[in-house]
Amino acid sequence: MTILDNPQAIELYRLATLRAALRLEIFGLGRRGQSAYAILKQELGVKGSRESVLAQVNAIIESLEL
């Protein structure tokens, strides 16, 4: 069990969760409410198709992990 006790770790976990939801959306699985694609575009200010947003989110997560 891992405990996320600082804001940076919590934000990284949240981004990873949204990334996983976006991957599912790309495969056609929907969800209630606002899509992960829309949330990521709004919060991170990224643009493009679902695939390009996924690539941009991957790059952001990699930069945060270092």
Buried (B, 14 or more C-beta within 10 A) or exposed (E): EEEEEEEEEEEBEEBBEBBEBBBEBBEEEEEEEEBBBEBBBEEBEBEEEBEEBBEBBEEBBEEEEE
